[in-house]
Amino acid sequence: MSTIYARWLAAVALSATLPAFAAQLSLQQTLSAAERYSAELSANRNQSNALNAMADSARELPDPKLKFGIENVPVQGGSGHRFTREGMTMQRIGIMQDYVSGEKRDRKAETILAQSASSKAKAETIRATLQRTTGQAWLNLALSTKALETARRLVAETERQIGVQKATVASGSSLASGVVDARVALLAMKDKVTLAERDVTLAQAQLLRLTGEQIDAVSGALPRYQRLPADPQVLEQGVTTHPEVIEAAREADVAKARSAQSAVAAKPDVGVEIYYAHRAEDYDDMAGVMFTVDLPVFRARRQDKDYSAEVSRSMEANDQLALAKREHVALVRSLVAEYQSARILWQRQQQEILPLQRQRLSLLEAQYRAGKSTLADILAARRTLLDTELTANNAEKAVAQAWAAIRYLTPQENTL
């Protein structure tokens, strides 16, 4: 038994030292994982379910009440504190039911249903934000990985060049200071690799926070962020379908339903009590029916004031809806401007600056083979090329981030 237990402990210790399973997910798979993992979406669904249940309950009458006790017990005289000598003393039991008008109950249920609809609209806002953040993190990981591969490749080429430089120093055909210059350049380039590795790690950490999965690499094709998801005019026209605008509209509906509920608050509720009273043996038992009715005699100072307040809140909600539409039109225009600017910068880096830097490096390498340039010139050109590659990669990231912000202004359905 002790041997089996020792083997079990060893297996547990080994499993604790093994790395977690690393996933490679496509963009759609990552978005689906984020929605499954989101505690905020789950909380919103539970809130909507609770409101729907409350709406069903709101249409029901209050529970009946059981009333019992002793009435008219004398406290003075010869019959004081006696239960059987006074004819008015009664042991009483009864049932009481409050009747709330059906209209008031319906208005209350409609208010709760409006709150449920607002909660569902909030779910779409949560989904849009979640998809936007997750999509940006996924694209960041994909492009950061690409930048890291480029940096490592250029560093590897530089390391090979240092080996050649050492050989030329040993043969006496070049100065030893060239090796030092090469190593300084190499260290500067390794700094770029370290920063690229940091970006990859940060993107992985962000995806782990959003999906609960260790995503070390992406799979599948990148989305076509080289162009806008739709024409700017179409994007502006779609503002009314933006989840935050819809959420503001649902909040306006809630305020309207509350004002309608407040409008009938002055309608009196009625209570009905049926009771039976038992008296001493020498006296007859009794029964009766009692009614209670609300008397809104100060309606102008109470219910009317509440109704006026709810109407003002409804008007406020409508103003907030109009403000949300205006803000989102401005948001769309800002995002489109950012995207177009980022794309111009990226295209300039990709189509003009990078080709020139590669051409310059090729010319210097040809001159070096012909003995017309130094290794230091080549290393400087290679480091400049690396800086340009990383600058172009950052420009591409900016384009992808702006594209994702526009693409997921409204939540998208996954095709998985």
Backbone torsions as a table, in degrees:
resi	resn	phi	psi	omega
1	MET	NA	-41.5	-179.0
2	SER	-64.1	-35.0	178.5
3	THR	-66.1	-42.5	178.4
4	ILE	-62.8	-42.2	-179.4
5	TYR	-64.6	-40.2	179.1
6	ALA	-64.9	-40.2	177.8
7	ARG	-65.0	-37.6	178.4
8	TRP	-64.3	-42.9	177.9
9	LEU	-62.2	-40.0	179.1
10	ALA	-64.8	-39.4	179.0
11	ALA	-65.4	-40.2	178.0
12	VAL	-63.9	-43.5	179.6
13	ALA	-63.6	-38.8	179.5
14	LEU	-66.9	-42.0	-179.6
15	SER	-65.7	-30.5	179.3
16	ALA	-69.5	-26.3	-178.9
17	THR	-89.3	-11.5	-179.0
18	LEU	-76.9	143.7	178.2
19	PRO	-69.6	152.2	177.6
20	ALA	-66.3	153.6	-179.4
21	PHE	-62.6	126.5	-178.6
22	ALA	-97.2	128.8	-177.7
23	ALA	-101.4	152.4	170.7
24	GLN	-121.7	107.3	-172.8
25	LEU	-117.4	148.6	172.7
26	SER	-77.0	174.0	179.8
27	LEU	-63.0	-44.7	-179.2
28	GLN	-65.1	-39.7	177.9
29	GLN	-64.6	-38.5	179.8
30	THR	-67.0	-41.9	178.5
31	LEU	-63.3	-41.2	178.4
32	SER	-64.2	-41.7	179.1
33	ALA	-62.9	-39.1	179.9
34	ALA	-65.1	-40.0	179.6
35	GLU	-68.5	-38.2	177.3
36	ARG	-65.6	-33.9	-173.4
37	TYR	-85.4	-18.3	-171.4
38	SER	-65.9	115.6	174.7
39	ALA	-72.1	-28.9	-179.9
40	GLU	-66.6	-41.1	176.6
41	LEU	-65.4	-40.7	179.0
42	SER	-63.4	-42.5	178.3
43	ALA	-63.0	-38.1	179.0
44	ASN	-65.3	-41.4	177.7
45	ARG	-61.8	-42.4	179.3
46	ASN	-64.9	-36.9	177.3
47	GLN	-64.0	-43.2	178.7
48	SER	-62.9	-42.1	178.4
49	ASN	-62.2	-40.4	179.7
50	ALA	-64.8	-41.6	-179.8
51	LEU	-66.3	-38.8	177.6
52	ASN	-62.8	-40.5	178.0
53	ALA	-66.1	-38.7	178.3
54	MET	-65.1	-35.9	178.9
55	ALA	-64.2	-39.9	176.8
56	ASP	-63.3	-41.7	-178.8
57	SER	-68.8	-31.2	-176.0
58	ALA	-65.0	-22.4	-178.6
59	ARG	-83.0	-6.1	-178.5
60	GLU	-91.0	154.1	174.4
61	LEU	-70.6	155.8	175.1
62	PRO	-61.9	158.4	177.4
63	ASP	-62.9	143.9	173.6
64	PRO	-67.2	160.7	-177.6
65	LYS	-119.9	136.9	173.6
66	LEU	-91.2	126.9	-179.5
67	LYS	-119.4	128.1	178.6
68	PHE	-150.3	156.7	-179.9
69	GLY	162.1	-169.3	-179.5
70	ILE	-121.5	133.7	-178.5
71	GLU	-116.1	151.8	170.6
72	ASN	58.9	49.0	174.4
73	VAL	-84.7	123.6	179.3
74	PRO	-67.8	144.8	-179.9
75	VAL	-118.4	-4.8	179.6
76	GLN	-134.8	169.9	177.3
77	GLY	78.1	-172.0	-177.5
78	GLY	-67.9	-21.9	179.7
79	SER	-99.5	11.0	-176.8
80	GLY	-58.7	133.5	178.1
81	HIS	62.4	24.0	174.8
82	ARG	-108.2	145.1	-175.3
83	PHE	-99.8	-8.9	-171.8
84	THR	-123.0	1.5	-176.3
85	ARG	-99.0	-20.7	-178.2
86	GLU	-103.3	128.2	-176.4
87	GLY	-65.7	-23.1	-178.7
88	MET	-83.6	-13.0	-179.8
89	THR	-70.2	129.8	-175.1
90	MET	-138.5	141.5	166.4
91	GLN	-93.5	115.2	-167.5
92	ARG	-117.6	137.8	176.1
93	ILE	-139.8	140.9	-178.1
94	GLY	-161.0	173.4	177.7
95	ILE	-120.3	135.6	179.6
96	MET	-125.6	137.0	179.0
97	GLN	-131.4	128.2	173.6
98	ASP	-90.4	134.1	179.2
99	TYR	-111.7	110.1	175.7
100	VAL	-96.0	135.4	-176.0
101	SER	-57.7	145.8	179.7
102	GLY	-60.5	-32.8	179.8
103	GLU	-65.6	-42.9	179.4
104	LYS	-64.1	-40.4	179.2
105	ARG	-67.0	-39.1	178.2
106	ASP	-64.9	-42.4	179.6
107	ARG	-62.8	-39.3	177.8
108	LYS	-64.4	-43.1	179.0
109	ALA	-64.4	-39.3	179.1
110	GLU	-64.8	-36.3	176.5
111	THR	-63.4	-43.1	-179.8
112	ILE	-67.2	-38.7	177.4
113	LEU	-64.9	-36.2	175.9
114	ALA	-64.3	-37.3	176.0
115	GLN	-65.5	-37.3	177.2
116	SER	-64.4	-42.2	177.2
117	ALA	-63.5	-36.9	176.6
118	SER	-65.0	-38.0	178.1
119	SER	-65.1	-39.5	177.7
120	LYS	-66.1	-37.1	175.6
121	ALA	-64.5	-36.3	176.7
122	LYS	-62.7	-33.7	177.9
123	ALA	-61.3	-38.6	178.3
124	GLU	-67.7	-35.6	174.8
125	THR	-63.2	-42.4	178.4
126	ILE	-62.8	-43.4	-179.5
127	ARG	-62.5	-43.6	-179.3
128	ALA	-62.1	-45.4	178.9
129	THR	-63.4	-42.2	-179.8
130	LEU	-64.5	-44.6	179.7
131	GLN	-65.0	-40.6	-180.0
132	ARG	-63.5	-47.7	-178.9
133	THR	-65.2	-41.9	-179.3
134	THR	-68.1	-43.8	178.4
135	GLY	-60.8	-41.0	178.8
136	GLN	-66.2	-39.9	178.5
137	ALA	-65.6	-40.7	179.2
138	TRP	-63.8	-45.9	178.0
139	LEU	-64.1	-36.5	178.3
140	ASN	-63.7	-40.4	177.8
141	LEU	-65.6	-44.3	-178.7
142	ALA	-60.9	-46.2	-175.8
143	LEU	-78.5	-31.5	175.5
144	SER	-66.9	-38.2	175.9
145	THR	-62.7	-41.0	177.0
146	LYS	-61.9	-43.4	178.8
147	ALA	-64.7	-39.1	179.5
148	LEU	-64.2	-42.0	178.6
149	GLU	-62.3	-40.2	178.4
150	THR	-64.2	-45.1	-179.1
151	ALA	-63.4	-43.2	179.8
152	ARG	-64.6	-37.5	179.7
153	ARG	-64.0	-44.3	179.9
154	LEU	-68.4	-34.0	176.7
155	VAL	-66.3	-41.4	178.8
156	ALA	-62.2	-39.6	177.7
157	GLU	-64.3	-38.9	179.1
158	THR	-67.4	-38.9	177.7
159	GLU	-62.9	-38.7	176.8
160	ARG	-66.0	-36.0	179.7
161	GLN	-66.4	-34.7	177.9
162	ILE	-64.1	-39.0	176.8
163	GLY	-60.6	-40.0	177.3
164	VAL	-65.3	-40.4	-179.7
165	GLN	-63.1	-39.8	178.2
166	LYS	-62.1	-39.2	179.5
167	ALA	-65.3	-39.2	179.3
168	THR	-69.5	-32.9	176.7
169	VAL	-67.0	-41.0	179.7
170	ALA	-63.9	-32.9	179.7
171	SER	-83.7	-7.1	178.0
172	GLY	83.5	9.5	-177.6
173	SER	-89.0	-6.8	177.0
174	SER	-147.4	164.0	-176.5
175	LEU	-80.7	151.3	179.9
176	ALA	-67.8	-24.3	-179.8
177	SER	-63.8	-22.2	178.6
178	GLY	-63.9	-35.5	178.1
179	VAL	-65.6	-40.8	179.1
180	VAL	-63.8	-43.7	178.0
181	ASP	-60.9	-38.8	-179.9
182	ALA	-66.5	-40.0	179.9
183	ARG	-68.8	-36.3	176.1
184	VAL	-62.7	-44.7	178.4
185	ALA	-63.0	-39.0	-179.8
186	LEU	-64.3	-41.2	179.3
187	LEU	-64.1	-39.1	177.3
188	ALA	-62.7	-38.4	179.1
189	MET	-71.7	-33.2	176.9
190	LYS	-66.2	-30.4	174.6
191	ASP	-60.4	-39.3	177.8
192	LYS	-63.6	-38.3	177.5
193	VAL	-63.1	-43.0	179.7
194	THR	-60.7	-42.9	178.7
195	LEU	-65.8	-37.4	177.6
196	ALA	-66.4	-39.2	176.4
197	GLU	-63.7	-38.7	176.7
198	ARG	-60.7	-43.8	-179.6
199	ASP	-62.0	-39.8	178.2
200	VAL	-63.8	-44.6	-179.1
201	THR	-63.9	-41.2	179.1
202	LEU	-64.2	-40.3	178.0
203	ALA	-64.7	-40.9	177.4
204	GLN	-63.0	-41.4	179.1
205	ALA	-64.5	-39.0	178.3
206	GLN	-64.5	-41.6	178.4
207	LEU	-68.0	-35.7	176.6
208	LEU	-63.5	-40.0	178.4
209	ARG	-65.6	-35.6	-175.3
210	LEU	-84.2	-32.1	-173.7
211	THR	-113.7	-17.9	-175.1
212	GLY	76.4	7.7	-179.6
213	GLU	-119.1	146.9	177.1
214	GLN	-83.6	97.9	-178.8
215	ILE	-101.8	104.1	-177.6
216	ASP	-89.6	-19.3	-179.1
217	ALA	-154.4	161.3	179.3
218	VAL	-100.6	160.8	176.1
219	SER	-135.4	162.4	180.0
220	GLY	84.1	172.9	-177.9
221	ALA	-77.1	149.3	174.8
222	LEU	-74.3	148.3	177.0
223	PRO	-65.7	162.9	-176.6
224	ARG	-86.0	77.3	-179.8
225	TYR	-85.5	6.5	177.9
226	GLN	-72.9	-10.4	177.4
227	ARG	-142.8	160.2	-178.6
228	LEU	-63.6	148.3	176.4
229	PRO	-61.5	-26.0	178.8
230	ALA	-159.5	167.5	177.3
231	ASP	-63.2	147.8	179.7
232	PRO	-56.1	-37.6	179.4
233	GLN	-64.2	-40.1	178.9
234	VAL	-65.9	-39.0	179.2
235	LEU	-63.3	-40.9	178.7
236	GLU	-67.1	-39.8	179.1
237	GLN	-66.3	-25.1	-179.8
238	GLY	-83.4	7.0	-179.2
239	VAL	-59.7	-35.8	-178.1
240	THR	-64.5	-19.3	178.5
241	THR	-97.0	3.0	178.0
242	HIS	-65.9	134.5	-174.5
243	PRO	-58.6	-33.7	179.4
244	GLU	-70.3	-33.8	175.4
245	VAL	-68.7	-42.5	177.6
246	ILE	-63.7	-38.7	177.7
247	GLU	-62.5	-41.5	176.7
248	ALA	-62.8	-37.7	177.1
249	ALA	-64.6	-39.7	178.1
250	ARG	-68.1	-33.8	175.8
251	GLU	-65.7	-36.7	175.2
252	ALA	-64.0	-37.6	177.0
253	ASP	-64.2	-39.1	177.9
254	VAL	-62.2	-45.8	179.6
255	ALA	-62.2	-38.9	178.4
256	LYS	-65.2	-41.9	179.8
257	ALA	-66.1	-36.3	178.6
258	ARG	-67.5	-38.1	178.2
259	SER	-66.7	-36.5	176.7
260	ALA	-66.9	-37.4	177.1
261	GLN	-66.2	-40.0	179.8
262	SER	-68.6	-27.0	-177.8
263	ALA	-65.0	-25.8	-178.3
264	VAL	-107.3	11.3	-177.1
265	ALA	-65.2	-25.5	-177.7
266	ALA	-78.1	-11.1	178.1
267	LYS	-64.6	125.4	-173.3
268	PRO	-70.8	143.9	170.9
269	ASP	-89.0	152.2	-178.1
270	VAL	-120.2	133.9	175.4
271	GLY	-114.6	137.0	-179.3
272	VAL	-122.8	129.9	179.0
273	GLU	-126.0	128.8	173.8
274	ILE	-115.2	128.0	-175.0
275	TYR	-136.7	161.2	174.8
276	TYR	-129.4	134.3	-176.4
277	ALA	-123.4	125.4	179.1
278	HIS	-102.0	131.2	179.3
279	ARG	-115.1	-177.1	-178.7
280	ALA	-61.4	167.7	-172.7
281	GLU	-62.5	-30.0	-177.8
282	ASP	-83.1	-0.3	-176.8
283	TYR	-124.6	151.3	179.8
284	ASP	-75.9	146.4	172.8
285	ASP	-73.0	163.2	-176.5
286	MET	-134.4	160.4	175.1
287	ALA	-143.3	163.3	-178.8
288	GLY	-169.1	169.1	176.1
289	VAL	-128.3	132.8	179.2
290	MET	-124.4	144.6	178.7
291	PHE	-122.5	142.3	172.0
292	THR	-125.5	135.9	-178.1
293	VAL	-133.9	131.4	175.4
294	ASP	-64.1	143.2	179.3
295	LEU	-122.6	90.3	179.5
296	PRO	-76.7	65.6	-174.4
297	VAL	-75.6	-19.1	178.8
298	PHE	-113.5	44.8	-175.4
299	ARG	-58.7	-39.2	-177.4
300	ALA	-63.3	-27.2	-178.8
301	ARG	-98.5	-5.0	-177.4
302	ARG	-125.6	-82.2	-173.8
303	GLN	-62.4	-39.7	179.9
304	ASP	-64.9	-36.4	177.8
305	LYS	-65.3	-42.4	178.6
306	ASP	-63.4	-41.6	179.5
307	TYR	-64.0	-42.2	178.1
308	SER	-61.0	-39.3	178.7
309	ALA	-64.6	-41.6	-179.5
310	GLU	-68.1	-35.4	176.2
311	VAL	-63.6	-41.6	177.7
312	SER	-63.5	-38.9	177.8
313	ARG	-66.0	-35.7	177.0
314	SER	-65.0	-41.1	176.9
315	MET	-65.6	-37.6	176.5
316	GLU	-62.1	-42.5	179.8
317	ALA	-63.6	-37.2	177.2
318	ASN	-65.7	-38.6	176.6
319	ASP	-64.8	-39.3	177.9
320	GLN	-64.4	-35.3	176.9
321	LEU	-64.6	-45.8	178.2
322	ALA	-61.7	-39.9	178.7
323	LEU	-64.8	-40.7	179.4
324	ALA	-61.8	-40.4	178.4
325	LYS	-63.2	-45.1	179.9
326	ARG	-62.9	-43.2	-178.5
327	GLU	-64.2	-36.2	-177.8
328	HIS	-77.8	-27.3	170.8
329	VAL	-63.5	-44.6	177.6
330	ALA	-64.2	-37.2	178.9
331	LEU	-63.6	-44.6	179.3
332	VAL	-60.6	-45.3	-179.8
333	ARG	-63.5	-39.2	178.8
334	SER	-65.4	-43.9	-179.7
335	LEU	-64.9	-40.4	178.5
336	VAL	-64.2	-41.4	178.5
337	ALA	-63.3	-42.4	178.3
338	GLU	-63.3	-42.9	-179.6
339	TYR	-63.2	-47.8	-177.4
340	GLN	-63.6	-39.9	177.4
341	SER	-64.5	-45.3	-180.0
342	ALA	-63.5	-37.3	-179.7
343	ARG	-67.8	-39.2	177.9
344	ILE	-62.1	-44.7	179.4
345	LEU	-63.4	-41.2	-179.8
346	TRP	-65.9	-45.4	179.6
347	GLN	-62.1	-37.7	178.3
348	ARG	-64.6	-42.3	177.8
349	GLN	-64.6	-44.1	-173.9
350	GLN	-73.8	-39.7	-171.2
351	GLN	-98.2	-19.6	-175.8
352	GLU	-121.0	-56.3	-171.8
353	ILE	-71.0	-47.9	-178.9
354	LEU	-61.2	-47.0	176.7
355	PRO	-57.4	-38.4	178.3
356	LEU	-65.8	-40.7	179.4
357	GLN	-66.9	-39.7	177.7
358	ARG	-66.1	-40.0	178.1
359	GLN	-63.8	-40.9	179.1
360	ARG	-62.7	-43.0	179.2
361	LEU	-64.5	-41.1	179.1
362	SER	-62.5	-41.4	178.8
363	LEU	-64.1	-42.5	179.4
364	LEU	-65.3	-38.9	177.7
365	GLU	-64.4	-39.8	176.7
366	ALA	-64.6	-41.1	177.9
367	GLN	-65.7	-35.7	179.5
368	TYR	-65.8	-40.5	177.7
369	ARG	-66.0	-27.4	178.2
370	ALA	-89.4	1.5	178.8
371	GLY	77.9	20.5	-177.0
372	LYS	-106.9	1.0	175.2
373	SER	-145.0	164.8	-176.4
374	THR	-101.5	165.3	176.4
375	LEU	-64.2	-34.0	179.1
376	ALA	-60.0	-37.9	178.1
377	ASP	-63.7	-41.3	179.6
378	ILE	-65.0	-42.7	-179.1
379	LEU	-65.6	-40.1	177.8
380	ALA	-63.6	-41.3	179.1
381	ALA	-66.6	-37.7	179.6
382	ARG	-68.1	-39.5	178.0
383	ARG	-65.9	-39.2	176.4
384	THR	-62.9	-39.7	177.8
385	LEU	-62.8	-41.2	178.4
386	LEU	-62.7	-45.1	178.0
387	ASP	-59.4	-40.3	179.7
388	THR	-67.9	-39.7	177.4
389	GLU	-60.2	-44.6	-179.0
390	LEU	-69.7	-36.5	176.2
391	THR	-63.4	-42.3	177.3
392	ALA	-64.4	-37.8	178.2
393	ASN	-65.1	-41.8	177.1
394	ASN	-63.4	-37.6	176.8
395	ALA	-64.4	-38.8	177.6
396	GLU	-66.3	-38.1	176.2
397	LYS	-60.6	-42.6	179.9
398	ALA	-61.8	-39.8	177.3
399	VAL	-63.7	-46.2	-178.0
400	ALA	-64.6	-40.7	179.6
401	GLN	-64.9	-43.4	178.7
402	ALA	-65.8	-38.9	178.0
403	TRP	-61.5	-45.4	-179.3
404	ALA	-64.3	-37.4	178.3
405	ALA	-62.4	-34.8	178.8
406	ILE	-80.3	-42.2	-176.6
407	ARG	-60.8	-37.4	-175.3
408	TYR	-108.3	32.9	167.6
409	LEU	-61.1	-36.4	172.4
410	THR	-118.7	146.9	-177.4
411	PRO	-65.2	141.4	-179.2
412	GLN	-108.0	141.7	178.7
413	GLU	-80.9	132.7	177.6
414	ASN	-77.3	147.6	-178.0
415	THR	-98.8	11.9	-178.4
416	LEU	-71.9	NA	NA
